[in-house]
Amino acid sequence: MARPTALNSTVEQVTERIRERSRGRRKLYEAHMAAQHQQGVHRGELSCGNLAHGFAGCDHAGDKDRLKLTNSANLAIVSSYNDMLSAHRPFESYPEVIKQAARGMGSTAQFAGGVPAMCDGVTQGMPGMELSLFSRDVIAMATAVALSHNMFDAALYLGICDKIVPGLFIGAARFGHLPAVFVPGGPMPSGLPNDEKARIRQLYAEGKVGREELLEAESRSYHSPGTCTFYGTANSNQLMMEMMGLHLPGASFVNPGTPLREALTRYATEQAIRNTEQSGNYRPFYRQIDERAIVNAMVGLLASGGSTNHTLHLVAMAAAAGITIDWNDFNDLSAAVPSLTRIYPNGSADVNHFQAAGGMSLLIRELLDAGLIHGDIPTVFGTDLTAYTQEPFLEDGKLTWREGPTESLDSDVLRPVSNPFAATGGLVVMEGNLGRGVIKISAVKQANRVVEAPVRIFDDQNQVKAAFESGELDRDVVVVVRFQGPKANGMPELHKLTPFLGVLQDRGYKVALVTDGRMSGASGKVPAAIHVTPEAVDRGPLARLRDGDVVRVDAERGELTALVDAAEFASRGIVEPNLERYHFGMGRELFGGFRHLAAGAEQGAGVFGGFEEEVLSRELEKISQEDQ
């Protein structure tokens, strides 16, 4: 199919309004990045003592010699490696592979720093989960610390999971004068089918199987190094990086420990060097990532049914690059972008099945051919995005790319735009007298998308289990779990609730969840209006709700309304909970400042916004005066 010369009108309109909305902020960002670049190759600016400290730890004589001369490229390696968590375990061998590849190009690479990498799968439902969202901003700061030594001409970012890639991206954006390549680890091979895992989880929630059977099922699902294979935030991260051209073509879903995976890591190193100023083809992050790339990431998420966490993360990521997006942008794009994949929890297949069905090359081809993404963005591959319809292969041990499939190899997993699973992307912005939130309906059956029922209110997710086990929830019910926002307790994921709510739905009840917390990309078949803002602790409307109030959750119309007389609702007092139990233990006391600074969900729930807006206002005023 010939690619259209024009973009889809909605994609074009949303892109343009983001550009207009961001004009001042983006201008300031580009000015800051250009100023950092103009300071020159940083190693050349260091004193002899500074520089000597910078390479004293090198155990390879050739590396020291090249670093002394300062005219070859030196790559920073910023990695989320740890050997506890499956997704990050493969990164252990990457630094040596990268260093060898850099030497082969007459350059060097240094391990600049590590960033924390926690696993929401381990901390789900536990106090540690309350550090999870804020770990994104810690990772961004750790990235800045790693790069602050001014020794580097480009950077390789080794990350894959939930908060890690967004944090690395934010850090990379603030060092946007450096070329950047994101280097993934890949998903583990398929284990126990996801629908079988979900079945056993529900049986456990009902008390029909024991912990031994549950642990066996979980162990067969999460069984080896690599990313979990369901389509949650981690794999959504990988898709976004490829949609923005920050990965090599086809790099996202190649399994770890394979010759192709290592070859891609070597090539990523070589390509990062080609993108440096020394190569004569300077391709910095800040010139590569603009509003077009961000829109591509949004469209990719919507077309694939990606994680709702990115209605937070992508807002914060875009802001770090001087771009302002909001939930209306997601909502409008969702109405124009069809659902092209069925990957668990939106279907039974996992990301390995998606890869086999045609993967990223076919998905990008379909979106390009339909005019739904910007093909003209610059990429780390040295091309525009149209080259990303290719897939990597090893031929006689040499890495090469050739065109990927033009048709799906499994239409139950991946479909063309001409025959989508649904006409829309499945993300809906919810709005009403309870505030604003988002809901993902790609896994919710049509019959379950509108729920009108009395609420049962909880101020802690652990209370829901007890109510379920007592039979208190055996009815049509809207479960409200409030005081779960970023300022209250760090906005933990509430994925632990999914089996209980799923059981109630299977019993024939109309069930929905409403929360100012998160549910992640694994939220599944129960309608969940999440990220509700203003959050309850900020005197949001959820703090006015009372048990028994009837609430309407209408995912078809985007309605989130308490059916309470407006005057009565406005006159009610605000519930003031005691949140101390959330603020101490498991390191939570160290994050008090983060809770205090946290922005609202629609602003990305980050801690950098207030200061950045203050600086932006001053700087734009200064630029305006200079222009006059």
Solvent accessible surface area in square Angstrom, and as a share of the most:
residue,aa,sasa,rsa
1,M,185,0.82
2,A,93,0.72
3,R,93,0.34
4,P,65,0.41
5,T,152,0.89
6,A,69,0.53
7,L,50,0.25
8,N,46,0.24
9,S,67,0.43
10,T,36,0.21
11,V,0,0.00
12,E,94,0.42
13,Q,115,0.51
14,V,2,0.01
15,T,4,0.02
16,E,71,0.32
17,R,83,0.30
18,I,0,0.00
19,R,76,0.28
20,E,90,0.41
21,R,89,0.33
22,S,3,0.02
23,R,127,0.46
24,G,25,0.24
25,R,32,0.12
26,R,23,0.08
27,K,100,0.42
28,L,12,0.06
29,Y,7,0.03
30,E,70,0.32
31,A,49,0.38
32,H,60,0.27
33,M,2,0.01
34,A,29,0.23
35,A,50,0.39
36,Q,48,0.21
37,H,45,0.20
38,Q,144,0.64
39,Q,110,0.49
40,G,33,0.31
41,V,53,0.30
42,H,21,0.09
43,R,2,0.01
44,G,51,0.49
45,E,121,0.54
46,L,44,0.22
47,S,63,0.41
48,C,120,0.72
49,G,42,0.41
50,N,79,0.40
51,L,23,0.11
52,A,46,0.35
53,H,158,0.70
54,G,24,0.23
55,F,23,0.09
56,A,67,0.52
57,G,76,0.73
58,C,25,0.15
59,D,142,0.74
60,H,70,0.31
61,A,77,0.60
62,G,20,0.19
63,D,8,0.04
64,K,62,0.26
65,D,79,0.41
66,R,56,0.20
67,L,1,0.01
68,K,113,0.48
69,L,120,0.60
70,T,36,0.21
71,N,108,0.56
72,S,19,0.12
73,A,3,0.02
74,N,0,0.00
75,L,0,0.00
76,A,0,0.00
77,I,0,0.00
78,V,0,0.00
79,S,1,0.01
80,S,0,0.00
81,Y,75,0.29
82,N,40,0.20
83,D,98,0.51
84,M,142,0.63
85,L,15,0.07
86,S,37,0.24
87,A,5,0.04
88,H,1,0.00
89,R,93,0.34
90,P,19,0.12
91,F,0,0.00
92,E,89,0.40
93,S,68,0.44
94,Y,13,0.05
95,P,23,0.14
96,E,87,0.39
97,V,19,0.11
98,I,0,0.00
99,K,51,0.21
100,Q,82,0.37
101,A,7,0.05
102,A,0,0.00
103,R,54,0.20
104,G,70,0.68
105,M,73,0.33
106,G,36,0.35
107,S,4,0.03
108,T,1,0.01
109,A,4,0.03
110,Q,31,0.14
111,F,90,0.37
112,A,20,0.15
113,G,16,0.15
114,G,48,0.46
115,V,11,0.06
116,P,63,0.40
117,A,11,0.08
118,M,44,0.20
119,C,35,0.21
120,D,8,0.04
121,G,60,0.58
122,V,86,0.49
123,T,23,0.14
124,Q,40,0.18
125,G,8,0.08
126,M,111,0.50
127,P,47,0.30
128,G,10,0.09
129,M,0,0.00
130,E,19,0.09
131,L,32,0.16
132,S,0,0.00
133,L,1,0.00
134,F,1,0.01
135,S,11,0.07
136,R,1,0.00
137,D,1,0.01
138,V,41,0.23
139,I,1,0.00
140,A,6,0.04
141,M,81,0.36
142,A,23,0.18
143,T,0,0.00
144,A,33,0.26
145,V,100,0.57
146,A,5,0.04
147,L,3,0.01
148,S,61,0.40
149,H,106,0.47
150,N,60,0.31
151,M,6,0.03
152,F,14,0.06
153,D,13,0.07
154,A,0,0.00
155,A,0,0.00
156,L,0,0.00
157,Y,1,0.00
158,L,0,0.00
159,G,3,0.03
160,I,1,0.00
161,C,17,0.10
162,D,24,0.12
163,K,3,0.01
164,I,2,0.01
165,V,1,0.00
166,P,0,0.00
167,G,0,0.00
168,L,0,0.00
169,F,0,0.00
170,I,8,0.04
171,G,1,0.01
172,A,1,0.01
173,A,0,0.00
174,R,86,0.31
175,F,34,0.14
176,G,0,0.00
177,H,10,0.05
178,L,12,0.06
179,P,1,0.01
180,A,3,0.02
181,V,0,0.00
182,F,4,0.02
183,V,3,0.02
184,P,3,0.02
185,G,0,0.00
186,G,1,0.01
187,P,1,0.01
188,M,0,0.00
189,P,68,0.43
190,S,52,0.33
191,G,33,0.31
192,L,16,0.08
193,P,80,0.50
194,N,8,0.04
195,D,75,0.39
196,E,51,0.23
197,K,3,0.01
198,A,31,0.24
199,R,127,0.46
200,I,20,0.10
201,R,56,0.21
202,Q,33,0.14
203,L,39,0.19
204,Y,83,0.32
205,A,15,0.12
206,E,56,0.25
207,G,62,0.60
208,K,136,0.58
209,V,37,0.21
210,G,33,0.32
211,R,171,0.62
212,E,145,0.65
213,E,91,0.41
214,L,29,0.14
215,L,107,0.53
216,E,95,0.43
217,A,2,0.02
218,E,36,0.16
219,S,54,0.35
220,R,123,0.45
221,S,8,0.05
222,Y,72,0.28
223,H,78,0.35
224,S,33,0.21
225,P,68,0.43
226,G,0,0.00
227,T,1,0.00
228,C,36,0.22
229,T,10,0.06
230,F,45,0.19
231,Y,2,0.01
232,G,4,0.03
233,T,6,0.03
234,A,11,0.09
235,N,2,0.01
236,S,0,0.00
237,N,0,0.00
238,Q,1,0.00
239,L,1,0.00
240,M,0,0.00
241,M,1,0.00
242,E,0,0.00
243,M,0,0.00
244,M,0,0.00
245,G,0,0.00
246,L,0,0.00
247,H,1,0.01
248,L,4,0.02
249,P,0,0.00
250,G,9,0.08
251,A,2,0.02
252,S,1,0.00
253,F,5,0.02
254,V,13,0.07
255,N,43,0.22
256,P,22,0.14
257,G,84,0.80
258,T,47,0.27
259,P,102,0.64
260,L,39,0.20
261,R,7,0.02
262,E,78,0.35
263,A,18,0.14
264,L,4,0.02
265,T,3,0.01
266,R,79,0.29
267,Y,52,0.20
268,A,4,0.03
269,T,0,0.00
270,E,44,0.20
271,Q,9,0.04
272,A,0,0.00
273,I,13,0.07
274,R,84,0.31
275,N,1,0.00
276,T,0,0.00
277,E,81,0.36
278,Q,64,0.29
279,S,56,0.36
280,G,71,0.68
281,N,69,0.35
282,Y,43,0.17
283,R,49,0.18
284,P,1,0.00
285,F,0,0.00
286,Y,14,0.05
287,R,130,0.48
288,Q,3,0.01
289,I,0,0.00
290,D,18,0.10
291,E,17,0.08
292,R,51,0.19
293,A,0,0.00
294,I,0,0.00
295,V,0,0.00
296,N,0,0.00
297,A,0,0.00
298,M,0,0.00
299,V,0,0.00
300,G,0,0.00
301,L,9,0.04
302,L,8,0.04
303,A,0,0.00
304,S,1,0.01
305,G,5,0.05
306,G,8,0.08
307,S,4,0.03
308,T,3,0.01
309,N,0,0.00
310,H,0,0.00
311,T,3,0.02
312,L,0,0.00
313,H,0,0.00
314,L,0,0.00
315,V,10,0.06
316,A,15,0.11
317,M,0,0.00
318,A,0,0.00
319,A,22,0.17
320,A,11,0.08
321,A,0,0.00
322,G,1,0.01
323,I,0,0.00
324,T,42,0.25
325,I,4,0.02
326,D,33,0.17
327,W,0,0.00
328,N,68,0.35
329,D,0,0.00
330,F,3,0.01
331,N,49,0.25
332,D,49,0.25
333,L,0,0.00
334,S,4,0.02
335,A,72,0.56
336,A,28,0.22
337,V,0,0.00
338,P,11,0.07
339,S,3,0.02
340,L,0,0.00
341,T,2,0.01
342,R,54,0.20
343,I,1,0.01
344,Y,34,0.13
345,P,18,0.11
346,N,12,0.06
347,G,23,0.22
348,S,67,0.43
349,A,11,0.09
350,D,5,0.03
351,V,0,0.00
352,N,26,0.14
353,H,84,0.37
354,F,3,0.01
355,Q,61,0.27
356,A,70,0.54
357,A,1,0.01
358,G,1,0.01
359,G,1,0.01
360,M,5,0.02
361,S,3,0.02
362,L,3,0.02
363,L,0,0.00
364,I,0,0.00
365,R,27,0.10
366,E,25,0.11
367,L,0,0.00
368,L,10,0.05
369,D,17,0.09
370,A,36,0.28
371,G,4,0.04
372,L,5,0.03
373,I,4,0.02
374,H,12,0.05
375,G,16,0.16
376,D,87,0.45
377,I,0,0.00
378,P,35,0.22
379,T,0,0.00
380,V,1,0.01
381,F,31,0.13
382,G,32,0.31
383,T,52,0.30
384,D,54,0.28
385,L,0,0.00
386,T,50,0.29
387,A,14,0.11
388,Y,0,0.00
389,T,1,0.01
390,Q,38,0.17
391,E,35,0.16
392,P,10,0.06
393,F,61,0.25
394,L,61,0.30
395,E,84,0.37
396,D,156,0.81
397,G,67,0.64
398,K,146,0.62
399,L,25,0.12
400,T,39,0.23
401,W,34,0.12
402,R,115,0.42
403,E,104,0.47
404,G,8,0.08
405,P,35,0.22
406,T,92,0.53
407,E,132,0.59
408,S,30,0.19
409,L,130,0.65
410,D,59,0.31
411,S,61,0.39
412,D,104,0.54
413,V,7,0.04
414,L,1,0.00
415,R,59,0.22
416,P,42,0.26
417,V,40,0.23
418,S,101,0.65
419,N,80,0.41
420,P,39,0.24
421,F,42,0.17
422,A,39,0.30
423,A,79,0.61
424,T,58,0.33
425,G,2,0.02
426,G,6,0.06
427,L,12,0.06
428,V,27,0.16
429,V,14,0.08
430,M,0,0.00
431,E,92,0.41
432,G,34,0.32
433,N,57,0.29
434,L,0,0.00
435,G,12,0.12
436,R,48,0.17
437,G,0,0.00
438,V,0,0.00
439,I,1,0.00
440,K,16,0.07
441,I,13,0.07
442,S,14,0.09
443,A,21,0.16
444,V,3,0.02
445,K,153,0.65
446,Q,124,0.55
447,A,77,0.59
448,N,30,0.15
449,R,42,0.15
450,V,48,0.28
451,V,2,0.01
452,E,88,0.39
453,A,3,0.02
454,P,52,0.33
455,V,2,0.01
456,R,56,0.20
457,I,17,0.09
458,F,4,0.02
459,D,34,0.18
460,D,19,0.10
461,Q,17,0.07
462,N,80,0.41
463,Q,82,0.37
464,V,0,0.00
465,K,88,0.37
466,A,64,0.49
467,A,5,0.04
468,F,11,0.05
469,E,109,0.49
470,S,84,0.54
471,G,31,0.30
472,E,73,0.33
473,L,1,0.00
474,D,55,0.29
475,R,79,0.29
476,D,66,0.34
477,V,0,0.00
478,V,0,0.00
479,V,0,0.00
480,V,0,0.00
481,V,0,0.00
482,R,15,0.05
483,F,1,0.00
484,Q,2,0.01
485,G,0,0.00
486,P,3,0.02
487,K,67,0.29
488,A,0,0.00
489,N,2,0.01
490,G,0,0.00
491,M,0,0.00
492,P,2,0.01
493,E,4,0.02
494,L,0,0.00
495,H,31,0.14
496,K,68,0.29
497,L,1,0.00
498,T,26,0.15
499,P,26,0.16
500,F,18,0.07
501,L,1,0.01
502,G,1,0.01
503,V,1,0.01
504,L,0,0.00
505,Q,22,0.10
506,D,87,0.45
507,R,112,0.41
508,G,65,0.62
509,Y,66,0.25
510,K,75,0.32
511,V,2,0.01
512,A,0,0.00
513,L,0,0.00
514,V,0,0.00
515,T,0,0.00
516,D,1,0.01
517,G,0,0.00
518,R,0,0.00
519,M,4,0.02
520,S,9,0.06
521,G,0,0.00
522,A,9,0.07
523,S,7,0.05
524,G,10,0.10
525,K,69,0.29
526,V,7,0.04
527,P,0,0.00
528,A,7,0.05
529,A,0,0.00
530,I,3,0.01
531,H,0,0.00
532,V,2,0.01
533,T,23,0.13
534,P,70,0.44
535,E,13,0.06
536,A,1,0.01
537,V,49,0.28
538,D,70,0.36
539,R,152,0.55
540,G,1,0.01
541,P,27,0.17
542,L,0,0.00
543,A,0,0.00
544,R,55,0.20
545,L,0,0.00
546,R,83,0.30
547,D,86,0.44
548,G,46,0.45
549,D,17,0.09
550,V,52,0.30
551,V,0,0.00
552,R,59,0.21
553,V,0,0.00
554,D,2,0.01
555,A,1,0.00
556,E,85,0.38
557,R,185,0.68
558,G,11,0.10
559,E,39,0.18
560,L,0,0.00
561,T,26,0.15
562,A,1,0.01
563,L,85,0.42
564,V,25,0.14
565,D,91,0.47
566,A,81,0.63
567,A,75,0.58
568,E,84,0.37
569,F,14,0.06
570,A,72,0.56
571,S,90,0.58
572,R,40,0.15
573,G,48,0.46
574,I,26,0.13
575,V,45,0.26
576,E,131,0.59
577,P,34,0.22
578,N,104,0.53
579,L,21,0.10
580,E,113,0.51
581,R,114,0.42
582,Y,11,0.04
583,H,42,0.19
584,F,127,0.53
585,G,34,0.33
586,M,128,0.57
587,G,23,0.22
588,R,22,0.08
589,E,82,0.37
590,L,143,0.71
591,F,33,0.14
592,G,29,0.28
593,G,45,0.43
594,F,36,0.15
595,R,24,0.09
596,H,148,0.66
597,L,109,0.54
598,A,2,0.02
599,A,29,0.23
600,G,27,0.26
601,A,4,0.03
602,E,21,0.10
603,Q,115,0.51
604,G,0,0.00
605,A,0,0.00
606,G,10,0.09
607,V,17,0.10
608,F,74,0.31
609,G,29,0.28
610,G,57,0.54
611,F,147,0.61
612,E,43,0.19
613,E,80,0.36
614,E,99,0.44
615,V,29,0.17
616,L,21,0.10
617,S,71,0.46
618,R,135,0.49
619,E,39,0.18
620,L,54,0.27
621,E,104,0.46
622,K,102,0.43
623,I,30,0.15
624,S,50,0.32
625,Q,113,0.50
626,E,129,0.58
627,D,106,0.55
628,Q,182,0.81
